[in-house]
Amino acid sequence: MDNQNKKCSSIKHSENKAISYCQECKIYLCNKCHNLHSELFENHKSYSLDKNINDIYTDICKEEKHKQNLEFYCKNHNQLCCPTCISKIKNDYYGKHKDCEICLIKDIKDEKRNQLKNNIKCLNDLSNNLENSINEIRKLLEEININKENLKIKIQKIFTSIRNKINEKEEQLLLDVENKFDSIFIKQDILNKSEKLPNKIKILL
């Protein structure tokens, strides 16, 4: 049975649908009881049953028709139990945990508290380790970016040097070509003049 189908805890209104639950009194209240209860106990904390409150600890067993205080803990099912839950008689309403490993709530309280402390410590350690790992990754990324920029600068310098060398070589080759061709043309001019020399001699003679 879910909370929205709970009946009022009042004997007079036992057939009325409960609309709220009082944490302090540990009772379900119908509309009439709720209004009166709010006037009498202004400081009591009440929960509306319009919302799911199955997880609210009430000290009362949530099993249908049990309505007893939770006094025991079932290690097999990790669940709080009332005397009816662990009854040796087993039927639709009794003995659901009769074959389970049962202990008193007070006996398991310290164990659960220590377990919770250990879990919190583990979570804190995990959080610190995760934060350290993130910082290391961040530093590694920064180093990678620095190395990338340095490598780009080196590549630019190398290719700038190569281009300068190529340009220098180009200029030298062009100059060499120019000089070679100039030398050839000078020799050709001497040759032409030499060919004309015999005729000049003949004319002089």
C-alpha positions in Angstrom: 0.0 0.0 0.0 1.4 3.4 -1.0 1.2 6.5 1.1 -1.6 8.0 -1.0 -3.9 5.2 0.1 -3.1 5.4 3.8 -6.0 5.7 6.2 -6.3 8.1 9.1 -4.8 6.9 12.4 -7.7 8.2 14.4 -10.2 5.5 15.5 -13.1 7.9 14.8 -11.8 8.6 11.3 -10.3 5.2 10.5 -12.1 5.0 7.2 -11.0 8.5 6.1 -8.2 8.9 3.6 -5.0 10.3 5.2 -3.7 13.5 3.6 -0.6 14.0 5.8 1.8 12.4 8.2 3.2 13.9 11.5 6.8 13.1 12.1 6.7 13.9 15.8 3.4 12.0 16.6 4.1 9.3 14.0 0.5 9.2 12.9 -1.5 9.7 9.6 -4.0 12.5 9.5 -7.2 12.9 7.5 -8.4 16.4 6.5 -10.3 17.0 9.7 -7.5 15.7 12.0 -4.9 17.6 10.0 -6.6 21.0 10.6 -7.1 20.3 14.3 -3.6 18.9 14.7 -2.1 22.0 13.1 -3.9 24.2 15.5 -2.9 22.2 18.6 0.7 21.5 17.6 2.1 24.3 15.5 5.7 23.2 15.8 5.1 19.6 14.6 6.5 18.7 11.2 3.8 17.3 8.9 4.4 15.8 5.5 1.8 16.0 2.8 1.0 12.6 1.3 0.5 14.1 -2.1 4.3 13.5 -2.5 6.1 10.2 -2.1 7.5 10.1 1.5 8.4 6.4 1.5 12.0 7.3 2.4 11.0 9.4 5.5 12.1 7.6 8.6 9.0 7.3 10.8 10.0 4.6 13.4 6.9 2.8 12.2 7.0 -0.2 9.9 5.9 0.6 6.4 4.6 -3.0 5.8 0.8 -3.1 5.4 -1.1 -4.1 8.7 2.1 -4.1 10.8 1.9 -0.7 12.4 4.7 -1.5 14.9 7.9 0.3 15.8 11.0 -0.6 13.9 13.3 -2.3 16.4 15.4 -4.7 14.3 17.7 -4.6 11.3 17.8 -7.3 8.5 21.4 -7.8 7.3 20.3 -9.9 4.4 18.0 -7.2 2.9 19.7 -4.1 4.5 16.3 -3.1 5.9 14.7 -2.1 9.2 12.2 -4.5 10.6 9.5 -4.6 13.2 8.7 -7.7 15.4 6.0 -8.8 12.9 8.6 -8.8 10.1 10.8 -11.4 11.9 7.9 -13.4 13.4 8.5 -17.2 13.3 5.1 -17.5 11.8 5.1 -16.8 8.1 2.1 -15.8 6.1 1.0 -12.8 4.0 1.6 -10.4 6.8 4.1 -12.1 9.2 7.6 -13.4 9.1 8.9 -11.9 5.8 12.4 -11.9 7.4 12.1 -14.9 9.7 15.0 -16.8 8.1 17.3 -13.7 7.8 20.2 -12.6 9.9 18.6 -10.1 12.3 20.1 -7.8 14.9 18.9 -4.9 17.0 19.1 -1.4 15.5 21.3 -0.1 18.3 23.8 -2.9 17.6 24.1 -2.1 13.9 24.1 1.7 14.5 27.8 2.0 15.4 28.8 -0.4 12.5 26.8 1.7 10.0 28.2 5.0 11.4 31.8 3.7 11.0 31.0 2.4 7.6 29.6 5.8 6.7 32.7 7.5 8.0 34.9 5.2 5.9 32.7 5.9 2.9 33.0 9.6 3.4 36.8 9.3 3.8 37.0 7.3 0.6 34.9 9.9 -1.2 37.1 12.7 0.1 40.3 10.8 -0.9 38.8 10.2 -4.3 37.8 13.8 -4.7 41.3 14.9 -3.8 42.9 12.4 -6.1 40.6 13.5 -8.9 41.4 17.2 -8.3 45.1 16.4 -8.4 44.7 14.4 -11.6 42.8 17.3 -13.2 45.6 19.7 -12.2 48.2 17.4 -13.6 46.2 17.1 -16.8 45.9 20.9 -17.0 49.7 21.3 -16.5 50.3 18.7 -19.2 48.1 20.4 -21.6 49.8 23.7 -20.9 53.2 22.1 -21.6 51.9 20.5 -24.8 50.7 24.0 -26.0 54.0 25.5 -25.1 55.9 22.7 -27.0 53.6 23.2 -29.9 54.3 26.9 -30.2 58.0 26.3 -29.8 58.0 23.7 -32.5 56.1 26.1 -34.9 58.7 28.8 -34.2 61.5 26.4 -35.0 59.9 25.2 -38.2 59.4 28.8 -39.3 63.0 29.6 -38.5 64.3 26.6 -40.5 62.1 27.4 -43.5 63.1 31.1 -43.4 66.7 30.0 -43.4 66.1 27.6 -46.3 64.3 30.3 -48.3 67.2 32.8 -47.6 69.7 30.2 -48.8 67.7 29.5 -51.9 67.3 33.2 -52.6 71.1 33.7 -52.2 71.8 30.7 -54.5 69.3 32.0 -57.0 71.0 35.4 -57.1 74.5 33.8 -57.4 73.3 31.6 -60.3 71.8 34.5 -62.1 75.0 36.5 -61.7 77.1 33.6 -63.0 74.9 33.2 -66.0 75.1 36.9 -66.7 78.9 36.8 -66.4 79.2 33.8 -68.6 77.1 35.2 -71.3 78.9 38.5 -71.2 82.2 36.7 -71.6 81.0 34.8 -74.6 79.8 38.0 -76.3 83.1 39.7 -75.7 85.0 36.8 -77.4 82.6 36.9 -80.3 83.3 40.6 -80.7 87.1 40.0 -80.8 86.6 37.2 -83.3 84.5 39.5 -85.6 87.2 42.2 -85.4 89.9 39.6 -86.2 88.1 38.4 -89.2 88.1 42.0 -90.6 91.8 42.5 -89.9 93.1 40.8 -93.2 90.9 42.9 -95.3 92.2 46.0 -93.6 95.8 44.9 -94.2 95.1 44.3 -97.8 93.6 47.7 -98.2 96.7 49.2 -96.6 99.0 47.3 -98.9 
